[in-house]
Every structure is written in structure tokens, then in C-alpha cells.
Amino acid sequence: MAMVSERIERFISVLEPEGDINAKIERLVTNELIRRLNRYELINRRLEQKYGMTFAKFREREVVKERDYSFEVESDFWDWEMALDGIETVQEMLADLKGGSDEA
């Protein structure tokens, strides 16, 4: 069993005063995952609005090539791809947390 130092446990207790240490840490992790999911979804929405299409359509239409490989469009491509991968990964992690399995 992993141990948490008393110092870290004090900080955790300030952020999450109710429950045992595992419940507190699980809530902190869940909140952080939700924060990241929100950030990734915001990036996705912002880029969908900017280009007026989904990432799949953006890729299919080869917008990066169409816009002559500009730095801005290539950067948006990679940010968009990272955000969609992040959305998928975080949703899987949240589902795993809800499943309640502590397998390592």
C-alpha cells in the first residue's frame, strides 16, 4: 500500500475535508480529470467554430494543404488532434474511476 506523507495529507484535507484518504484522493483526481476534459472540449469547440467543420472534415478536406501549410493551420491541426485524443483518454479514465476497480 502506498503511503501519503503527513504534509501532503494536510493539503489534501484542506481541499477535500470529508472521507478517508482514498476517497479524498479519488475526488481530487476526478475533479482534475473533469477540468482537463472541459479544457479539451473547449479547444475542440473553438476550432470547430473557427473552421466551420469537425476535425474529421478538416482532415478529409486537407485544410492544412489547402492553406499552404501555414504555421497557424498546422498548429491548429495538432492542437485539435491532441484535444480529441485527450477527450477520449480522459473519458476512459473517468469511466474507469466510476467502475471502482483499484487494480494496478
C-alpha positions in Angstrom: 0.0 0.0 0.0 1.4 3.4 -1.0 1.7 5.9 1.8 1.0 9.6 1.7 3.2 11.9 3.7 1.6 13.8 6.6 2.4 17.1 4.8 0.6 16.1 1.6 -2.3 14.6 3.6 -2.7 18.1 5.3 -3.0 19.7 1.9 -5.4 17.1 0.7 -7.6 17.6 3.8 -7.8 21.3 3.1 -9.0 20.6 -0.4 -11.2 17.6 0.5 -12.2 17.7 4.2 -14.6 14.7 4.1 -13.8 11.0 3.9 -10.8 8.7 4.2 -7.6 9.5 2.3 -8.5 7.2 -0.7 -11.9 8.9 -1.1 -10.3 12.4 -0.9 -7.7 11.5 -3.5 -10.3 9.9 -5.8 -12.4 13.2 -5.7 -9.3 15.3 -6.4 -8.3 13.1 -9.3 -11.9 13.1 -10.6 -12.0 16.9 -10.4 -8.7 17.2 -12.2 -9.9 14.9 -15.0 -13.1 16.9 -15.4 -11.1 20.1 -15.6 -8.9 18.6 -18.3 -11.9 17.3 -20.2 -13.5 20.7 -20.1 -10.3 22.3 -21.5 -10.1 19.7 -24.3 -13.7 20.2 -25.2 -13.3 23.9 -25.2 -10.4 23.6 -27.7 -12.5 21.3 -29.9 -15.4 23.7 -29.9 -13.2 26.7 -30.6 -11.6 25.0 -33.6 -14.9 23.7 -34.9 -16.2 27.3 -34.8 -13.0 28.7 -36.3 -13.0 26.4 -39.3 -16.8 25.7 -39.5 -16.3 21.9 -39.5 -15.4 18.9 -37.4 -11.9 17.7 -37.2 -12.8 14.7 -39.4 -14.0 17.0 -42.1 -11.0 19.3 -41.6 -8.6 16.3 -42.1 -10.7 14.9 -45.0 -10.6 18.2 -46.9 -6.9 18.5 -46.3 -7.3 22.1 -45.0 -3.6 22.3 -43.9 -2.5 21.6 -47.5 -5.3 23.8 -48.9 -4.0 26.7 -46.8 -0.4 26.1 -47.9 0.9 24.5 -44.7 0.7 27.8 -42.7 2.1 27.6 -39.2 -1.3 28.7 -37.7 -3.3 25.9 -39.5 -0.7 23.2 -38.8 -0.6 24.3 -35.2 -4.4 24.2 -35.0 -4.3 20.7 -36.6 -2.0 19.3 -33.9 -3.8 21.1 -31.0 -7.1 19.8 -32.3 -5.9 16.2 -32.7 -4.4 16.4 -29.1 -7.7 17.7 -27.7 -9.7 14.9 -29.3 -7.2 12.3 -28.1 -7.4 14.0 -24.6 -11.2 13.8 -24.6 -11.1 10.1 -25.4 -8.4 9.3 -22.9 -10.0 11.4 -20.0 -13.4 9.9 -20.7 -11.9 6.4 -20.4 -10.2 7.3 -17.2 -13.4 8.8 -15.7 -15.3 5.6 -16.7 -12.6 3.5 -15.1 -12.8 5.6 -11.9 -16.6 5.2 -11.8 -16.0 1.4 -12.2 -14.3 1.5 -8.8 -11.5 -1.0 -9.6 -8.3 -0.5 -7.8 -6.2 -2.9 -9.9 -2.7 -1.7 -10.6 
